Amino acid sequence: MVRRLKSLRLKRAGRNLRAGQAQRWDRDYFESLGLHRLRGTIRYPGKHNSWRRETA
């Protein structure tokens, strides 16, 4: 996750990148912006089995 986001930031900054600026773009930096790594299955409260058909 961090490697891809850092790559996108570098591409966008281009020549406007200051010395040492890219080194602070680590996992903590991106999490401070509200970005979190999503892993596994996301379960929403009250909707975890609503997609299945009920069998009688």
FIZA-137454 format. One record per atom (N, C-alpha, C, O): chain; x, y, z; residue in one letter. Coordinates in steps of 0.05 Angstrom, whole numbers, plus 5000, padded with zeros to 4 digits. Layout:
REM FIZA-137454
<bavo A; <X; Y; Z>; A> ...
//
This chain:
REM FIZA-137454
<bavo A; <5016; 4976; 5000>; M> <bavo A; <5000; 5000; 5000>; M> <bavo A; <5017; 5025; 5000>; M> <bavo A; <5014; 5043; 4983>; M> <bavo A; <5036; 5026; 5018>; V> <bavo A; <5053; 5050; 5021>; V> <bavo A; <5070; 5055; 4996>; V> <bavo A; <5073; 5078; 4987>; V> <bavo A; <5080; 5034; 4985>; R> <bavo A; <5097; 5036; 4961>; R> <bavo A; <5082; 5049; 4938>; R> <bavo A; <5092; 5066; 4924>; R> <bavo A; <5057; 5040; 4934>; R> <bavo A; <5041; 5050; 4911>; R> <bavo A; <5033; 5079; 4916>; R> <bavo A; <5034; 5095; 4898>; R> <bavo A; <5025; 5085; 4941>; L> <bavo A; <5017; 5113; 4947>; L> <bavo A; <5041; 5132; 4944>; L> <bavo A; <5038; 5154; 4934>; L> <bavo A; <5064; 5123; 4954>; K> <bavo A; <5088; 5139; 4952>; K> <bavo A; <5096; 5144; 4923>; K> <bavo A; <5104; 5166; 4915>; K> <bavo A; <5093; 5123; 4906>; S> <bavo A; <5098; 5126; 4878>; S> <bavo A; <5080; 5147; 4865>; S> <bavo A; <5089; 5163; 4849>; S> <bavo A; <5055; 5146; 4872>; L> <bavo A; <5036; 5166; 4861>; L> <bavo A; <5043; 5194; 4870>; L> <bavo A; <5041; 5213; 4855>; L> <bavo A; <5050; 5197; 4895>; R> <bavo A; <5058; 5223; 4906>; R> <bavo A; <5083; 5234; 4892>; R> <bavo A; <5084; 5258; 4885>; R> <bavo A; <5102; 5216; 4887>; L> <bavo A; <5127; 5225; 4873>; L> <bavo A; <5121; 5234; 4845>; L> <bavo A; <5132; 5254; 4835>; L> <bavo A; <5103; 5219; 4831>; K> <bavo A; <5096; 5226; 4804>; K> <bavo A; <5082; 5253; 4803>; K> <bavo A; <5087; 5270; 4785>; K> <bavo A; <5064; 5258; 4822>; R> <bavo A; <5049; 5283; 4823>; R> <bavo A; <5067; 5307; 4831>; R> <bavo A; <5064; 5328; 4820>; R> <bavo A; <5086; 5303; 4849>; A> <bavo A; <5103; 5325; 4858>; A> <bavo A; <5123; 5333; 4836>; A> <bavo A; <5128; 5356; 4833>; A> <bavo A; <5133; 5313; 4822>; G> <bavo A; <5151; 5319; 4800>; G> <bavo A; <5176; 5335; 4809>; G> <bavo A; <5189; 5327; 4828>; G> <bavo A; <5181; 5357; 4796>; R> <bavo A; <5204; 5374; 4802>; R> <bavo A; <5200; 5391; 4827>; R> <bavo A; <5219; 5403; 4836>; R> <bavo A; <5175; 5392; 4837>; N> <bavo A; <5170; 5408; 4860>; N> <bavo A; <5176; 5394; 4886>; N> <bavo A; <5170; 5405; 4908>; N> <bavo A; <5187; 5371; 4885>; L> <bavo A; <5194; 5355; 4909>; L> <bavo A; <5218; 5368; 4923>; L> <bavo A; <5239; 5373; 4911>; L> <bavo A; <5215; 5372; 4949>; R> <bavo A; <5237; 5384; 4965>; R> <bavo A; <5253; 5361; 4977>; R> <bavo A; <5244; 5338; 4979>; R> <bavo A; <5278; 5368; 4984>; A> <bavo A; <5296; 5348; 4996>; A> <bavo A; <5285; 5337; 5022>; A> <bavo A; <5277; 5352; 5040>; A> <bavo A; <5284; 5310; 5023>; G> <bavo A; <5275; 5297; 5048>; G> <bavo A; <5244; 5294; 5050>; G> <bavo A; <5234; 5282; 5069>; G> <bavo A; <5230; 5306; 5031>; Q> <bavo A; <5201; 5305; 5033>; Q> <bavo A; <5190; 5277; 5029>; Q> <bavo A; <5171; 5269; 5043>; Q> <bavo A; <5201; 5262; 5011>; A> <bavo A; <5190; 5235; 5006>; A> <bavo A; <5196; 5216; 5029>; A> <bavo A; <5182; 5196; 5032>; A> <bavo A; <5217; 5221; 5044>; Q> <bavo A; <5223; 5203; 5066>; Q> <bavo A; <5202; 5202; 5088>; Q> <bavo A; <5200; 5183; 5103>; Q> <bavo A; <5187; 5224; 5091>; R> <bavo A; <5166; 5224; 5112>; R> <bavo A; <5140; 5211; 5103>; R> <bavo A; <5122; 5208; 5119>; R> <bavo A; <5138; 5203; 5078>; W> <bavo A; <5114; 5189; 5068>; W> <bavo A; <5116; 5160; 5075>; W> <bavo A; <5123; 5144; 5058>; W> <bavo A; <5110; 5153; 5100>; D> <bavo A; <5110; 5125; 5108>; D> <bavo A; <5081; 5118; 5116>; D> <bavo A; <5062; 5133; 5112>; D> <bavo A; <5078; 5094; 5128>; R> <bavo A; <5052; 5084; 5135>; R> <bavo A; <5038; 5102; 5155>; R> <bavo A; <5014; 5107; 5152>; R> <bavo A; <5052; 5113; 5174>; D> <bavo A; <5041; 5131; 5194>; D> <bavo A; <5030; 5157; 5181>; D> <bavo A; <5010; 5167; 5189>; D> <bavo A; <5045; 5166; 5161>; Y> <bavo A; <5036; 5191; 5147>; Y> <bavo A; <5010; 5186; 5134>; Y> <bavo A; <4991; 5203; 5136>; Y> <bavo A; <5007; 5164; 5119>; F> <bavo A; <4982; 5159; 5104>; F> <bavo A; <4959; 5153; 5123>; F> <bavo A; <4936; 5160; 5118>; F> <bavo A; <4965; 5140; 5146>; E> <bavo A; <4944; 5135; 5165>; E> <bavo A; <4935; 5160; 5179>; E> <bavo A; <4912; 5163; 5186>; E> <bavo A; <4953; 5180; 5182>; S> <bavo A; <4945; 5205; 5194>; S> <bavo A; <4926; 5221; 5175>; S> <bavo A; <4911; 5238; 5184>; S> <bavo A; <4927; 5214; 5149>; L> <bavo A; <4909; 5227; 5130>; L> <bavo A; <4882; 5213; 5130>; L> <bavo A; <4863; 5222; 5116>; L> <bavo A; <4879; 5191; 5145>; G> <bavo A; <4854; 5177; 5146>; G> <bavo A; <4853; 5152; 5127>; G> <bavo A; <4831; 5140; 5124>; G> <bavo A; <4875; 5145; 5115>; L> <bavo A; <4876; 5122; 5098>; L> <bavo A; <4884; 5097; 5114>; L> <bavo A; <4904; 5098; 5129>; L> <bavo A; <4869; 5076; 5112>; H> <bavo A; <4875; 5052; 5127>; H> <bavo A; <4875; 5028; 5108>; H> <bavo A; <4861; 5028; 5087>; H> <bavo A; <4891; 5009; 5114>; R> <bavo A; <4893; 4985; 5097>; R> <bavo A; <4869; 4967; 5103>; R> <bavo A; <4863; 4960; 5126>; R> <bavo A; <4855; 4959; 5083>; L> <bavo A; <4832; 4941; 5085>; L> <bavo A; <4841; 4913; 5079>; L> <bavo A; <4852; 4908; 5058>; L> <bavo A; <4837; 4895; 5098>; R> <bavo A; <4845; 4867; 5094>; R> <bavo A; <4822; 4849; 5101>; R> <bavo A; <4808; 4854; 5121>; R> <bavo A; <4818; 4828; 5086>; G> <bavo A; <4798; 4809; 5093>; G> <bavo A; <4770; 4817; 5084>; G> <bavo A; <4767; 4835; 5066>; G> <bavo A; <4750; 4806; 5096>; T> <bavo A; <4723; 4811; 5089>; T> <bavo A; <4712; 4833; 5106>; T> <bavo A; <4715; 4833; 5131>; T> <bavo A; <4698; 4851; 5094>; I> <bavo A; <4685; 4873; 5108>; I> <bavo A; <4657; 4865; 5115>; I> <bavo A; <4642; 4857; 5097>; I> <bavo A; <4650; 4865; 5140>; R> <bavo A; <4623; 4858; 5149>; R> <bavo A; <4609; 4883; 5160>; R> <bavo A; <4620; 4896; 5178>; R> <bavo A; <4586; 4888; 5150>; Y> <bavo A; <4570; 4911; 5159>; Y> <bavo A; <4551; 4901; 5180>; Y> <bavo A; <4539; 4880; 5177>; Y> <bavo A; <4546; 4916; 5201>; P> <bavo A; <4528; 4908; 5222>; P> <bavo A; <4499; 4903; 5212>; P> <bavo A; <4488; 4921; 5198>; P> <bavo A; <4488; 4880; 5218>; G> <bavo A; <4461; 4874; 5211>; G> <bavo A; <4456; 4865; 5182>; G> <bavo A; <4434; 4859; 5174>; G> <bavo A; <4477; 4864; 5166>; K> <bavo A; <4474; 4857; 5138>; K> <bavo A; <4492; 4834; 5130>; K> <bavo A; <4497; 4829; 5106>; K> <bavo A; <4503; 4819; 5149>; H> <bavo A; <4523; 4798; 5143>; H> <bavo A; <4511; 4775; 5128>; H> <bavo A; <4527; 4762; 5114>; H> <bavo A; <4486; 4768; 5130>; N> <bavo A; <4475; 4745; 5116>; N> <bavo A; <4452; 4753; 5097>; N> <bavo A; <4438; 4736; 5088>; N> <bavo A; <4448; 4778; 5092>; S> <bavo A; <4425; 4787; 5077>; S> <bavo A; <4428; 4780; 5047>; S> <bavo A; <4408; 4781; 5033>; S> <bavo A; <4452; 4774; 5037>; W> <bavo A; <4456; 4768; 5009>; W> <bavo A; <4448; 4739; 5002>; W> <bavo A; <4445; 4733; 4979>; W> <bavo A; <4446; 4722; 5022>; R> <bavo A; <4439; 4694; 5017>; R> <bavo A; <4409; 4690; 5014>; R> <bavo A; <4394; 4704; 5028>; R> <bavo A; <4401; 4672; 4996>; R> <bavo A; <4373; 4665; 4994>; R> <bavo A; <4366; 4646; 5017>; R> <bavo A; <4382; 4629; 5024>; R> <bavo A; <4343; 4650; 5028>; E> <bavo A; <4334; 4632; 5049>; E> <bavo A; <4323; 4607; 5037>; E> <bavo A; <4307; 4608; 5017>; E> <bavo A; <4330; 4584; 5047>; T> <bavo A; <4320; 4559; 5038>; T> <bavo A; <4300; 4547; 5058>; T> <bavo A; <4305; 4549; 5082>; T> <bavo A; <4278; 4536; 5048>; A> <bavo A; <4258; 4526; 5067>; A> <bavo A; <4259; 4496; 5068>; A> <bavo A; <4243; 4484; 5082>; A> 
//
